[in-house]
Amino acid sequence: MLTASFYTLGCRLNQTESALIAQSLKAKGYEITEAKTGADLCVINSCTVTGPSDLKCRQLIRQVQKQNPGAKVAVIGCYSQMASEEILAIGGVDLVLGTEDKLKLAQYLDLVEPGGEPVVRVGAIGKGAFSLDAPVQHRGLTRANLKIQDGCDFLCSFCIIPQARGRSRSRLFEDTLAEARSLGAAGVKELVLTGVNLGCYEEGGKGFLDLLAALETVPGVERIRISSIEPTTLGTQVFGPMADRGAKLVPHLHLPLQSGSDRVLKAMRRRYDQAEYLAFLEQAVREVPDLGVGTDVIVGFPGETDREFQDTYDLLARSAVQYFHVFPFALRPGTKAESMEGFLSPQVITERALALRELGDQKQEAFARSYLGREVRVLFEHNGGGNRWSGYADNYLRVQLHSEQALGNQLVQVKITGNQDSLALGELMAPEG
């Protein structure tokens, strides 16, 4: 049997798409392998969010070629869309697919000839609603990413995604529900809604909230989680079902902030100011008990002063955000930020990133400690050895416990008894009756 290995760079949406492509390759007779040597096909799903991302992809191509001599090498995704000529200049790449064609990789493999010219399909990105044709066979998974949207219209000054993935477009409503039902039937307990700009979902007169309501009825699925979503696209109407413990929608939001400085937010071309972000967040916390909140922050944006960085630090310190992903600014050629002045030194950017990460560690640990003695519902995913099971509570609190019971893909009640840094430790609650 032919084998295929995947190397997925970048975002959750790339992970989702790699999984879809893997399923289509399985249908074609391939075995998906975790091994990094000896594969017949190596698929690199690329990222181009920054200049360093491009460099990392080129380095990975050379590494994969060295470790898998004789393998077919396919480079797909955002970097392929933006710079296919740079990929071809490396040599030895058999297939280059851009955004519009990457999910058709299994079909294009038939065009690859040994020793022949590379097959390159990089063209215009579609603008209308889309469907996904890949077979869905996710048995054994605890939670699965469900792609509902792609592209973005927001044109933030630091971001290349509108060029790499195209403008915002939504997946057909019924096609989305069909995959959700298939996942539920396969035993998947949690769906994680993924896309570039989820709140912009709109198809056939139905919006994001309509989709959430429809997903509540999918048999087998017990939790629905929203991945990263822009605060200006999510109406406060979502707080009701999120607060309803009988609903499948879990109390967890990841709301990108990027900066706590109004001047920097304006330079980034974000669609809110500090006060608007905080007002939305504070209302969410008031209306949704035990809400888990995460965010993204960029440090070292061109022109960011010490005072503006401190504004970001202070906002995060006093807000209800419990964890944050910190991204040191890295220039992406082709963005509006490329022409800005006031680029900061790498040393300053590194120092600021470290300060925020330390704050983030403190807030995550405090979040875990705040649940001492409380009961939470956990979906367990992994046995880390020694009967140590780990999983996530509804609000994304990470929980670990020791149990001789097989807890994989089980939703169970757990009492929190302590913590190890940001990891909550617990014990199984005795069944009632």
Phi, psi and omega per residue, in radians:
M1 nan 2.381 3.087
L2 -1.214 2.573 -3.131
T3 -2.049 2.611 3.095
A4 -2.336 2.409 3.069
S5 -2.085 2.608 -3.091
F6 -2.054 2.470 3.055
Y7 -2.244 1.798 -3.019
T8 -1.872 2.078 3.122
L9 -1.794 2.654 2.968
G10 1.556 -2.376 -2.800
C11 -1.503 3.030 3.091
R12 -1.073 -0.606 -3.141
L13 -1.111 -0.665 3.039
N14 -1.061 -0.711 3.100
Q15 -1.070 -0.732 3.114
T16 -1.054 -0.807 -3.092
E17 -1.225 -0.617 3.058
S18 -1.063 -0.703 3.121
A19 -1.119 -0.688 3.101
L20 -1.134 -0.752 3.124
I21 -1.130 -0.695 3.118
A22 -1.040 -0.706 3.115
Q23 -1.120 -0.683 3.124
S24 -1.187 -0.572 3.082
L25 -1.237 -0.646 3.070
K26 -1.051 -0.713 3.120
A27 -1.130 -0.394 3.127
K28 -1.575 -0.018 3.079
G29 1.823 0.096 3.138
Y30 -1.495 2.590 2.946
E31 -1.774 2.250 3.131
I32 -1.476 2.197 -3.075
T33 -2.066 2.552 3.053
E34 -1.501 -0.223 -3.117
A35 -1.114 2.507 -3.118
K36 -1.742 0.107 3.088
T37 -2.352 2.627 3.003
G38 1.401 0.188 3.139
A39 -1.347 2.672 3.066
D40 -1.456 -0.489 3.134
L41 -2.388 2.278 3.087
C42 -2.061 2.128 -3.103
V43 -1.917 2.085 3.092
I44 -1.882 1.910 3.108
N45 -1.615 1.904 -2.835
S46 -1.602 2.878 3.087
C47 -2.264 2.533 -3.139
T48 -2.355 0.463 -3.015
V49 -1.140 -0.484 3.084
T50 -2.434 2.933 3.018
G51 -0.999 -0.817 3.080
P52 -1.027 -0.517 3.087
S53 -1.118 -0.715 3.098
D54 -1.084 -0.784 3.131
L55 -1.067 -0.755 3.137
K56 -1.054 -0.675 3.131
C57 -1.152 -0.769 3.127
R58 -1.093 -0.728 3.108
Q59 -1.105 -0.686 -3.138
L60 -1.155 -0.683 3.108
I61 -1.005 -0.833 -3.129
R62 -1.128 -0.691 3.132
Q63 -1.126 -0.779 -3.135
V64 -1.110 -0.738 3.114
Q65 -1.074 -0.695 -3.136
K66 -1.177 -0.683 -3.082
Q67 -1.436 -0.299 -3.081
N68 -2.293 1.098 -3.125
P69 -1.067 2.339 -3.141
G70 1.572 -0.169 -3.141
A71 -1.349 2.626 2.926
K72 -1.277 2.385 -3.135
V73 -2.070 2.144 3.102
A74 -2.020 2.223 3.069
V75 -1.994 2.127 -2.995
I76 -2.288 2.884 2.965
G77 1.715 -2.616 -2.904
C78 -1.162 -0.759 3.123
Y79 -1.168 -0.655 3.066
S80 -1.065 -0.709 3.141
Q81 -1.107 -0.693 -3.021
M82 -1.545 -0.496 -2.981
A83 -2.619 0.979 -3.122
S84 -1.073 -0.553 -3.118
E85 -1.165 -0.567 3.089
E86 -1.173 -0.642 3.114
I87 -1.188 -0.791 -3.131
L88 -1.126 -0.531 -3.141
A89 -1.141 -0.392 3.113
I90 -1.182 -0.626 -3.113
G91 1.498 2.641 3.064
G92 1.407 0.111 3.087
V93 -1.663 2.241 -3.030
D94 -1.597 -0.490 -3.016
L95 -2.531 2.213 3.113
V96 -2.197 2.016 -3.093
L97 -2.152 2.301 3.112
G98 -1.479 -2.912 -3.019
T99 -1.055 -0.740 -3.040
E100 -1.242 -0.485 -2.977
D101 -1.946 -0.088 -2.975
K102 -1.131 -0.548 3.126
L103 -1.259 -0.154 3.100
K104 -1.703 0.320 -3.065
L105 -0.913 -0.758 -3.101
A106 -1.024 -0.620 3.122
Q107 -1.247 -0.736 -3.080
Y108 -1.233 -0.334 3.110
L109 -1.021 -0.539 -3.133
D110 -1.144 -0.334 -3.129
L111 -1.539 -0.211 -3.103
V112 -1.382 2.168 3.131
E113 -1.954 2.403 3.125
P114 -0.972 2.186 3.139
G115 1.308 0.062 -3.107
G116 -1.511 -3.097 3.103
E117 -1.251 2.602 3.095
P118 -1.061 2.528 3.034
V119 -1.577 2.101 -3.072
V120 -2.145 2.161 3.071
R121 -2.297 1.621 3.119
V122 -2.318 1.938 -3.079
G123 -2.509 -2.814 -3.131
A124 -1.133 2.548 -3.133
I125 -1.649 2.332 -3.118
G126 -1.046 2.755 -3.087
K127 -2.020 -0.252 -3.059
G128 -1.665 -3.097 3.091
A129 -1.077 2.665 -3.058
F130 -2.313 2.841 3.009
S131 -2.212 2.885 3.134
L132 -2.097 2.203 -3.033
D133 -1.715 -0.108 -3.065
A134 -1.109 2.432 3.078
P135 -1.127 2.601 -3.109
V136 -1.962 1.959 3.117
Q137 -2.401 1.473 -3.009
H138 -1.950 0.534 3.138
R139 -1.098 2.419 -3.128
G140 1.703 -0.238 3.109
L141 -1.473 2.536 3.060
T142 -1.506 -0.820 3.085
R143 -2.366 2.667 -3.078
A144 -2.379 2.522 3.035
N145 -1.362 2.346 3.115
L146 -2.054 1.918 -3.123
K147 -1.332 2.186 -3.131
I148 -2.112 -0.216 -2.990
Q149 -2.758 2.764 3.073
D150 -2.582 2.776 3.074
G151 1.319 3.010 -3.073
C152 -2.702 2.495 3.105
D153 -1.838 0.049 -2.917
F154 -1.419 -0.439 3.017
L155 0.984 0.820 3.041
C156 -1.085 2.562 -2.972
S157 -1.208 -0.330 -3.120
F158 -1.685 -0.023 -2.861
C159 -2.028 2.396 3.136
I160 -1.804 -0.020 -3.007
I161 -1.013 -0.696 3.117
P162 -1.027 -0.542 3.074
Q163 -1.394 -0.658 -3.055
A164 -1.395 -0.586 -3.097
R165 -2.033 -0.074 3.116
G166 1.515 -3.130 -3.139
R167 -1.367 2.898 -3.038
S168 -1.076 2.335 3.060
R169 -2.628 2.675 -2.987
S170 -2.039 2.664 3.090
R171 -1.367 2.517 3.119
L172 -0.931 2.358 -3.038
F173 -0.989 -0.895 -3.087
E174 -1.222 -0.564 3.090
D175 -1.135 -0.689 3.095
T176 -1.096 -0.807 -3.136
L177 -1.146 -0.611 3.135
A178 -1.092 -0.757 3.107
E179 -1.173 -0.684 3.118
A180 -1.038 -0.752 3.121
R181 -1.123 -0.703 3.116
S182 -1.095 -0.719 3.116
L183 -1.140 -0.745 3.102
G184 -1.078 -0.721 3.123
A185 -1.159 -0.463 3.139
A186 -1.456 -0.012 3.076
G187 1.738 0.077 3.127
V188 -1.255 2.203 -3.083
K189 -1.567 -0.479 -3.060
E190 -2.272 2.327 3.023
L191 -1.861 2.293 3.072
V192 -1.908 1.955 -3.089
L193 -1.281 2.205 -3.055
T194 -2.220 2.674 3.100
G195 3.027 -3.038 3.083
V196 -1.523 -0.744 -3.104
N197 -2.453 1.348 -2.956
L198 -0.954 -0.730 -3.049
G199 -1.140 -0.231 3.112
C200 -1.518 0.089 3.138
Y201 -1.011 2.235 3.071
E202 -2.806 2.100 -3.107
E203 -2.627 2.231 3.093
G204 1.042 0.599 -3.137
G205 1.410 0.063 3.140
K206 -1.943 2.380 -3.126
G207 -1.851 -2.970 -3.064
F208 -1.063 -0.743 -3.136
L209 -1.164 -0.591 3.069
D210 -1.120 -0.707 3.126
L211 -1.135 -0.747 3.101
L212 -1.013 -0.757 -3.131
A213 -1.110 -0.708 3.138
A214 -1.179 -0.662 -3.139
L215 -1.164 -0.432 3.099
E216 -1.044 -0.415 -3.054
T217 -1.632 -0.004 -3.058
V218 -1.278 2.111 -3.133
P219 -1.123 2.522 3.072
G220 1.568 -0.635 3.136
V221 -1.350 2.271 -3.099
E222 -1.976 -0.302 3.102
R223 -2.407 2.451 3.037
I224 -2.143 2.184 -3.095
R225 -2.110 2.348 3.052
I226 -1.549 2.188 3.035
S227 -1.401 -2.847 -3.035
S228 -0.912 2.291 -3.102
I229 -2.501 2.433 -3.125
E230 -1.201 2.285 -3.085
P231 -1.072 -0.483 -3.112
T232 -1.382 -0.146 -3.111
T233 -1.822 -0.120 -3.065
L234 -1.871 1.976 -3.137
G235 -1.240 2.693 3.127
T236 -1.190 -0.167 3.096
Q237 -1.073 -0.380 -3.114
V238 -1.236 -0.334 -3.069
F239 -1.131 -0.566 -3.134
G240 -1.050 -1.056 3.123
P241 -1.111 -0.512 3.129
M242 -1.199 -0.540 3.129
A243 -1.446 -0.271 -3.095
D244 -1.372 1.931 -3.099
R245 -1.207 -0.229 3.065
G246 -1.500 -0.151 -3.137
A247 -1.524 2.832 3.121
K248 -1.476 -0.413 3.137
L249 -1.167 2.152 -3.028
V250 -1.548 2.717 -3.125
P251 -1.416 1.311 -3.107
H252 -2.613 2.267 3.089
L253 -2.318 2.438 2.983
H254 -2.053 1.850 -3.000
L255 -1.992 1.795 -3.120
P256 -1.027 2.261 3.071
L257 -1.734 -0.886 -3.124
Q258 1.309 -0.745 3.078
S259 -2.776 2.615 3.050
G260 -1.709 0.147 3.123
S261 -1.807 2.224 3.134
D262 -1.099 -0.669 3.137
R263 -1.128 -0.759 3.136
V264 -1.165 -0.715 3.099
L265 -1.020 -0.721 3.108
K266 -1.136 -0.734 3.113
A267 -1.135 -0.556 3.084
M268 -1.316 -0.230 -3.078
R269 1.166 0.620 3.010
R270 -1.327 2.802 -2.989
R271 -1.830 0.500 3.115
Y272 -2.716 2.883 2.979
D273 -1.987 3.136 -3.075
Q274 -1.007 -0.780 -3.090
A275 -1.112 -0.720 -3.134
E276 -1.152 -0.729 3.115
Y277 -1.061 -0.852 -3.108
L278 -1.130 -0.650 3.138
A279 -1.095 -0.759 3.119
F280 -1.117 -0.807 -3.120
L281 -1.082 -0.783 -3.100
E282 -1.157 -0.629 3.078
Q283 -1.157 -0.716 3.115
A284 -1.032 -0.787 -3.123
V285 -1.141 -0.656 3.116
R286 -1.137 -0.698 -2.970
E287 -1.643 -0.299 -3.098
V288 -2.081 1.791 3.135
P289 -1.062 2.471 3.074
D290 1.039 0.517 -3.137
L291 -1.123 2.302 2.984
G292 -1.669 2.327 -3.067
V293 -2.311 2.267 3.017
G294 -2.170 2.940 3.137
T295 -2.669 2.975 3.010
D296 -2.034 2.500 3.134
V297 -2.397 2.369 3.020
I298 -1.808 2.199 3.088
V299 -1.912 2.530 3.095
G300 1.445 0.410 3.055
F301 -1.047 2.545 -3.093
P302 -0.865 2.237 3.115
G303 1.504 -0.071 -3.127
E304 -1.115 2.083 -3.120
T305 -1.526 2.972 3.063
D306 -1.018 -0.723 -3.131
R307 -1.125 -0.713 -3.129
E308 -1.202 -0.663 3.044
F309 -1.110 -0.719 3.126
Q310 -1.093 -0.607 3.066
D311 -1.037 -0.743 3.114
T312 -1.118 -0.823 -3.134
Y313 -1.030 -0.820 -3.089
D314 -1.138 -0.711 3.125
L315 -1.058 -0.820 -3.129
L316 -1.153 -0.639 -3.112
A317 -1.139 -0.671 -3.051
R318 -1.650 -0.194 -3.062
S319 -1.458 3.048 3.124
A320 -1.479 0.071 3.109
V321 -1.143 2.263 -3.064
Q322 -1.765 -0.394 3.098
Y323 -2.594 2.653 3.085
F324 -2.555 2.558 3.045
H325 -1.650 2.142 -3.064
V326 -1.814 2.176 -3.128
F327 -2.054 1.941 3.012
P328 -1.096 2.330 -3.124
F329 -1.044 2.282 3.057
A330 -2.348 2.178 -3.045
L331 -1.089 2.386 2.989
R332 -1.986 1.923 3.087
P333 -0.943 2.470 -3.133
G334 1.689 -0.090 3.096
T335 -1.716 2.873 3.100
K336 -1.075 -0.544 -3.112
A337 -1.125 -0.361 -3.110
E338 -1.058 -0.556 -3.082
S339 -1.647 0.100 -3.118
M340 -1.399 2.845 3.092
E341 -1.862 2.903 3.047
G342 1.495 0.599 3.100
F343 -1.127 2.383 -3.081
L344 -1.551 2.760 3.120
S345 -1.260 2.609 3.086
P346 -0.966 -0.606 -3.127
Q347 -1.115 -0.779 3.131
V348 -1.116 -0.766 -3.138
I349 -1.075 -0.761 3.137
T350 -1.089 -0.743 -3.137
E351 -1.109 -0.730 -3.136
R352 -1.185 -0.702 3.114
A353 -1.092 -0.727 3.131
L354 -1.090 -0.733 -3.138
A355 -1.077 -0.740 3.139
L356 -1.229 -0.642 3.120
R357 -1.150 -0.648 3.081
E358 -1.134 -0.716 3.067
L359 -1.081 -0.745 3.128
G360 -1.058 -0.732 3.101
D361 -1.060 -0.735 -3.139
Q362 -1.111 -0.740 -3.099
K363 -1.232 -0.653 3.098
Q364 -1.127 -0.727 3.122
E365 -1.136 -0.718 3.109
A366 -1.098 -0.654 3.103
F367 -1.079 -0.800 3.122
A368 -1.109 -0.746 -3.128
R369 -1.123 -0.538 -3.082
S370 -1.157 -0.248 -3.125
Y371 -1.706 0.101 3.127
L372 -0.983 2.196 3.137
G373 1.478 -0.087 -3.108
R374 -1.688 2.868 -3.130
E375 -1.882 2.335 3.122
V376 -2.333 2.771 3.074
R377 -1.721 2.213 -3.023
V378 -2.166 2.370 2.975
L379 -1.739 1.937 -3.068
F380 -1.495 2.435 -3.056
E381 -2.072 -0.725 -2.931
H382 -2.219 2.503 2.907
N383 -1.834 1.895 -3.070
G384 -1.428 0.213 -3.077
G385 1.691 2.578 -3.119
G386 1.149 0.472 -3.127
N387 1.017 0.564 3.052
R388 -1.672 1.893 -3.109
W389 -1.726 2.449 3.106
S390 -2.308 2.634 3.127
G391 -2.957 -2.921 -3.076
Y392 -2.168 2.418 2.976
A393 -1.269 2.996 -3.124
D394 -0.951 -0.679 -3.073
N395 -1.599 0.296 3.034
Y396 1.362 0.255 2.960
L397 -1.200 2.184 -3.134
R398 -1.452 2.276 -3.007
V399 -2.245 2.468 3.070
Q400 -2.329 2.514 3.041
L401 -2.634 2.917 3.087
H402 -1.788 2.235 3.115
S403 -2.718 2.406 3.057
E404 -1.438 -0.194 3.040
Q405 -1.267 2.600 3.029
A406 -1.402 1.923 -3.025
L407 -1.827 -0.024 -3.090
G408 -0.992 2.279 3.136
N409 1.073 0.511 3.091
Q410 -1.977 2.369 3.028
L411 -1.667 1.995 -3.057
V412 -2.359 2.771 3.088
Q413 -1.512 2.336 -3.070
V414 -2.288 2.413 3.013
K415 -1.703 2.224 -3.126
I416 -1.402 2.192 -3.071
T417 -1.974 -0.164 -3.128
G418 3.079 -2.930 3.095
N419 -2.660 2.711 3.011
Q420 -2.184 1.702 -2.969
D421 1.001 -2.149 -3.095
S422 -1.527 -0.017 -3.125
L423 -1.585 2.112 3.075
A424 -1.411 2.401 3.118
L425 -1.892 2.482 -3.058
G426 -2.620 -3.080 3.078
E427 -2.436 2.631 -3.132
L428 -1.142 2.424 3.023
M429 -1.389 2.455 3.096
A430 -1.180 2.407 3.123
P431 -1.056 2.529 3.139
E432 -1.201 2.544 3.119
G433 1.438 nan nan
